[in-house]
């Protein structure tokens, strides 16, 4: 996409942007992909939590975390 706000707006697009394919299914995360914390972690007051989008089970759990006011967050924000 040429719209950077849509580049990683969902798990499917994120895995596509990171070149994560089904060939990696069942692979341990540390064997293939290494995630490191940001050099400067965000202040916890900037982190929002809400229900995940597009699921029908456990919708009462706040399992969606994002930075408040981040223009790259897709969907409804609380």
Buried (B, 14 or more C-beta within 10 A) or exposed (E): EEEEEEEBBEEEBEBBEEEBEEEBEEEEEEEEEEEEEEEEEEEEEEEBEBBBEEEEEEEEEEEBEBEEEEEEBEEEEE
